[in-house]
Amino acid sequence: MLTKLPNLLTLARIALIPALVGAFYIDGPFSNWATLLIFVSAGITDYFDGYFARSLGQVSSLGRFLDPVADKLLVAAAILMLVALDRVTGITVLAAVVILCREILVSGLREFLAEIRVSLPVSNLAKWKTVLQMVAISFLLIGGAAPFNLPATEIGAYGLWIAALLTLYTGYDYLRAGLRYVRGADQAETSPKPTAPAKSTSQAG
């Protein structure tokens, strides 16, 4: 059971996404708290699946595939619902679009590089970007239901913009690194193939 725990935590994060979407449609402030609780719980699994994978020595190809996919699905679902229900409005929608487009770009790049057996490791700055992104979304989820008159929506909007700027930088960084391998693959495909030496037709006397 323990050997499967990291992947089970990742799958649990994916399984929480429908619950997160459904919680948006609960009436009243309880919806804010429910979405926040589900989102934070999913974020906690993101930490512990990596922790247990390393501590138990259970880093697997399936886990390396599922973990970033689960993160992107969770963030995309939360952002889309926030925009759809007018919890993210105005120019801040642009920050949300930047984040979503970057995730699609990097996912496509990783898929291509996987075909030529090249991995694209996550940078430390990208990890901090993800943390800031999750915190900003958490503030947006609680919104007007935040205690002590905390301007959660405004804090979340500013955080989303900062995350979007980091997203642009890290996305460009990944793209620049990945394009080197893309160009290398193109050159390998277009370079002339060596020809085998012609066989002699003469026979020894």
Beta strands, then each sheet from edge to edge (+ up, - down):
end
